Amino acid sequence: MITPKKIVKEPVVMRLDRKPFDEMKAGKKVWEIRINGDKWNGVRAGDSIPVMRRPELEEKIMVTVVERQTFLNVQRLLDHIPLHELGQFATELDFIQTIMNHYTPKSMNDYGLVAMKVKVI
């Protein structure tokens, strides 16, 4: 009989580009949006997550997840979370374009979105 190997999940690390990293560090961006796939599905309120600044990944902050919500699509997310808490976006269209630069419509439709309200610790 073959014993299955135990699957060990790597610790969750959030990587952000320079601008959103700096906004989060300054407390201007309090929500982070990700695809609700395997990596982020296990994150819950109370969890602490390291956040690394791209591209060099040399600067790090730690955040605690204060709240977690899931959404079927971007519009429902924007109906519940104020735009100014997502970062410094001029319009909802700017935010949507940024999300579309990171995720495909198919991945958003297949998995939905997870919104994590965070606090720098």
N, C-alpha and C positions, 0 to 999 in steps of 0.2 A: 504494500500500500504506500502510495506517495503522499507525504504530508504537504499540504499547501503552504507556501511561504506567507508569512505575515506581511501584509502591506503596511509600510510605514509612510505616513504622510509627512512631507516636509513642512516645517513651520511656515505659516503665512507671513509673507513680507510684501508690503505695498511699495510699488515703485512709481514715482510721480516725476513728470517733467519739471523743469526749473520753476516756471511761473506758478503752477498749482501747488508745488511744494512750498514755495515762499509764502503763498497766500494761506496755506494751512498752518504753517509755522507762525504766521502773524495773527492767526485767529480770524481771518477774513473768509476762509473757506471751511465750513464746518460739516459739510456732507461730501462724502466720496461715493461715486457711482461706479458699479462694476456689473459685469454679466453674472447672473446668479447660477454659476456653474459649480462644479465640485469644489474648487478652491475656496470660494467665498461662502458656500452654502453652510459650512460649519461654524462660521464666525457669528458670535452672539454678543449681546450687550454685556459689558463687563470685561470682555477680552481686551488685552493690550497687544498692539501690533506695531512693529518697527516700520517706519516709512523712510525710504531711501530716495535721495534726489538723483535723477538721471541727468546726464548720461554717465557721469563718473562713479556714482554710487558711493561717494566718499562721505557725504553729509547725511546724518540720520537724526530723526526725531522719533519719539515714542508717543503713540496716541492710545486712548482708551475708547472703545466703542460704547457710546452712551445710549444709542437707539439704533434699531435695525428695522427697515421696512422693505418689502418687495413690491414690485410693480410689473404689470403686464407690458407696459410700453412707456415711452418717454413722455407722452402727453399726460398720462395719469400721474407720473412722477411730478411733472411741472404743476399739476393741479393741487398737489399736496405739499410741495417744498418750495419756499420762496426762492426766486432766482438768485438773489444776493447772497444766500447761504451756500450756493453751489460754487462760488468763485466770482471773479469780476468779469461778468458777461454783460454786454450792452443790451442784448435782447435775447428772448427765448430761442430765436433762430440761431444766434451765435452759439448758444449752448448745444442745441441739436446738431449743428455742424461739427462741433468738437467731439461729441459722442460718436457721430458717424465716421470720424477720422480714426477712431479706435475700435469700433465694433461694427460688424456687418448687420444689415437688417435681419438676415436669417438667424444669426446668433441671438439677437435681441428677441426675436419672435419665438425661437426654440426654448430659451432659458429664462427670459424675463430679465429684469434688472433688480439689483439689490442696492439700496441706499443705506449707507452707514454714517450716522451722525457721530463725529469724533471730537475728542477734546485732547489737546496736547498736554502731556504730563511731564 
